[in-house]
């Protein structure tokens, strides 16, 4: 059995680490595959670093499609490794459609996520949510104890919406993002400057999204655009993916050469 104190003492994600330890113990004891709840894909990758030296276990990160920003971790014994296709086909989640007319009342990914949580869905059960123009949203959701949502009417602010549970293969999966190196020169290493350059969004719009809690720095929401960034920092923006700071170098003119990995 894995002892929590041996792994999570210095973890920045103690609850998530403890959850993974709990399912690892179950996987080892029962010779079955177990999944965590949904977390940021970045957080999943970070907490697995603490498990690299555990030879008795293997792990698999998946969120329902290849470029998901929220994922679950599957854990199984090293001597009982399932096929990747089997893990994906038996992924414990399904699709959700939230249909409504948002032509005159725009809603964000976080608005739709909050709608589900306010109507009894634990946030750990909610994977990626993405908007589909002004017609509502789609997403990935845990497949247990959610039947009460199917074909029900709810209200998001003053807009009536209908929720339908569907297969993941019925969703309009967001286009996957290829990894890309971005080189830019900026006046500073402030969060708003680098996020604007990395996500190709104007400074004013990126500041608005930061102040609205739509951007995460190293897995945590931030609302101050003036934060100074450093090499290794990772940013996540709703519906825009991730960027990682690979290098920062001051120039002779006291500007910053910034090298980013976008995915």
Buried (B, 14 or more C-beta within 10 A) or exposed (E): EBEEEEBBEEBEBBEBBBBBBBBBBBBBEEEBBBBBBBBBBBBBBBBBEBBEEBEEBBBBBBBBBEBBBBBBBBBBBEEEEBEEEEBBEEBEBBBBBBBBEBEEEEBBBBBBBBBBEEEEBEEBBBBBBBBBEEBBBBBBBBBEEBEEBEEEEBEBEEBEBBBBBEEBEEBEBBEEBEEEEBEBEBEBBBBBBBBBBBBEBEBEEBBEBBBEEBBBBBBEEBEEBEBEBEEEBBBBBBEBBBBBBBEBEEEEEEEBEBBBBBB
